[in-house]
Amino acid sequence: MSTPTKKHTCSHCGYVTDSVSYIMDDAVKPSPDDVNLCLKCGALYVFSEDLSLREPTLEELMKLKASEDWQEVERHRRAIEYIRKKHPWPSDPTP
């Protein structure tokens, strides 16, 4: 199950999304400062107060990299990269 969000275009690959899903629990909804990964390229984003997505600040990125959550983020990014190598996106990635 996914949660509708403001439309967002990945600044790295151009993938457009308007919903998110929490990988471990469908009942979890996004909150400000939660991390989100682009499903096409694995780019890292953070939810703003209004739940729009934005790139993390350098301070946020450094704090995340120093946390125990970073290994989970990297594991998911590697999984996205692996899946996309095996199953590339169609030419138009717009959902």
C-alpha positions in Angstrom: 0.0 0.0 0.0 1.3 3.5 -0.8 0.8 6.9 0.6 0.0 9.8 -1.8 2.6 12.6 -1.7 3.3 15.8 -3.5 4.6 15.1 -7.0 8.4 14.9 -7.1 10.9 14.6 -9.9 14.3 13.1 -9.1 17.0 15.6 -9.8 19.4 12.7 -10.7 17.4 10.6 -13.1 14.1 12.4 -13.8 11.9 9.7 -12.3 8.5 11.2 -11.2 6.7 9.9 -8.2 3.5 11.0 -6.3 3.4 8.3 -3.6 5.6 6.4 -1.2 5.7 3.1 0.5 7.5 2.0 3.7 9.2 -1.2 2.9 8.7 -2.9 6.3 5.2 -1.8 7.3 2.3 -0.5 5.2 0.8 1.3 8.1 3.8 3.7 8.5 3.3 7.1 6.9 6.1 9.5 6.1 7.1 12.2 8.6 9.3 15.2 8.3 13.0 14.3 8.2 12.3 10.7 7.1 14.6 9.4 4.4 13.3 8.4 0.9 15.1 6.7 -1.9 14.4 7.1 -5.6 13.2 3.8 -7.0 14.9 4.3 -10.3 18.4 5.4 -9.2 18.5 5.2 -5.4 19.1 9.0 -4.9 18.6 10.0 -1.3 15.9 12.5 -0.4 14.4 13.8 2.9 10.8 14.7 3.7 10.2 18.4 4.4 7.7 19.7 7.0 5.0 19.8 4.3 6.0 16.2 3.2 7.5 17.3 -0.1 10.8 15.7 -0.9 14.1 17.6 -1.0 17.8 16.8 -1.1 19.4 16.5 2.3 21.6 19.3 3.6 25.2 18.5 4.2 24.6 18.4 7.9 21.7 16.0 7.6 23.7 13.7 5.3 26.7 13.7 7.7 24.4 13.0 10.6 22.7 10.1 8.7 26.0 8.6 7.7 27.1 8.6 11.3 24.0 6.9 12.5 23.3 3.2 12.7 20.5 3.7 10.1 23.1 4.4 7.4 23.8 0.7 6.8 20.1 0.0 6.1 19.9 3.0 3.7 23.0 1.7 1.8 21.6 -1.8 1.8 18.4 -0.6 0.1 20.4 1.6 -2.3 22.5 -1.4 -3.4 19.3 -3.5 -3.8 17.8 -0.8 -6.1 21.1 -0.7 -8.2 21.2 -4.5 -8.4 17.5 -4.8 -9.5 17.8 -2.0 -12.1 20.9 -3.7 -13.6 18.9 -6.9 -14.0 15.6 -5.2 -14.9 16.2 -1.8 -16.6 13.3 0.8 -16.6 11.3 1.3 -19.8 12.3 4.3 -21.8 9.6 6.5 -20.1 9.9 6.1 -16.3 6.8 8.3 -15.5 4.3 6.3 -13.3 
